[in-house]
Amino acid sequence: MAIIPDGNRRWARKYGLRPWEGHEEGAKNLERVLKVNLDLGVKHVTFWGSSMDNMQKRPWREKKALLEVYRRHFLKLLDDKDIHDNEVQINIIGRWEEQFPEALKKILHKCINKTKKYKKHFLSFLLAYSGDDEMVEAANKIIGKFKGRVKRITARMLKEHLMTRDLPPVDLLVRTGGEPHNSTGFMMWDTANAQLFFSEVLWPDFDEKKMREAILDFERRGRRYGK
């Protein structure tokens, strides 16, 4: 499963709060809905925490507050009982190492290193991530690596050079917030055959019941893959 958690700032405006209070509530909601995924046996969950535009174009105060939300919640993940009891490997993908402060990067690396031996479940965060950037970067890596010696790029070659190369194809893409579209080519390679679930509910209100409904809806669908 991949999740585009849209609606944090709109949720904050709805309740007369500051934008980063919506991000805080969204982070708390993720902790709740992850338990549903574990209970229902979802092996891979990929969560889009922030885009490159989020980190580059949002007001400075909001970006600072968002980084603080990351700091607190990743510190909690370090010793989270559900993470360790269920052997959840944490991965972080994107340009976060280029854009985040050193103190936060150390916490994120601790989460990665502390869970890297777990293989039962996988929780991947996309931070400072853009799907368009990912695809362009993959093409440039191939050009740089083979220096004109390759006449044809294969699907396998492209996948091997993506930031998300270690993730499997997405079965179910969930987007909240009432705007049924993709954004900046989100995981464009691995969502090509995904089932889509769009919800009008803003992410902080997309609770355990809503997540369960999305997963059960997916289980009822037939997947034909062109047959």
Secondary structure as GFF3:
##gff-version 3
##sequence-region A 1 227
A	DSSP	beta_strand	2	4	.	.	.	ID=ss1
A	DSSP	alpha_helix	8	14	.	.	.	ID=ss2
A	DSSP	alpha_helix	19	39	.	.	.	ID=ss3
A	DSSP	beta_strand	44	48	.	.	.	ID=ss4
A	DSSP	alpha_helix	52	57	.	.	.	ID=ss5
A	DSSP	alpha_helix	60	78	.	.	.	ID=ss6
A	DSSP	alpha_helix	81	85	.	.	.	ID=ss7
A	DSSP	beta_strand	88	93	.	.	.	ID=ss8
A	DSSP	alpha_helix	96	99	.	.	.	ID=ss9
A	DSSP	alpha_helix	102	115	.	.	.	ID=ss10
A	DSSP	beta_strand	121	126	.	.	.	ID=ss11
A	DSSP	alpha_helix	131	146	.	.	.	ID=ss12
A	DSSP	alpha_helix	155	160	.	.	.	ID=ss13
A	DSSP	beta_strand	172	175	.	.	.	ID=ss14
A	DSSP	beta_strand	195	198	.	.	.	ID=ss15
A	DSSP	three_ten_helix	203	205	.	.	.	ID=ss16
A	DSSP	alpha_helix	208	220	.	.	.	ID=ss17
###
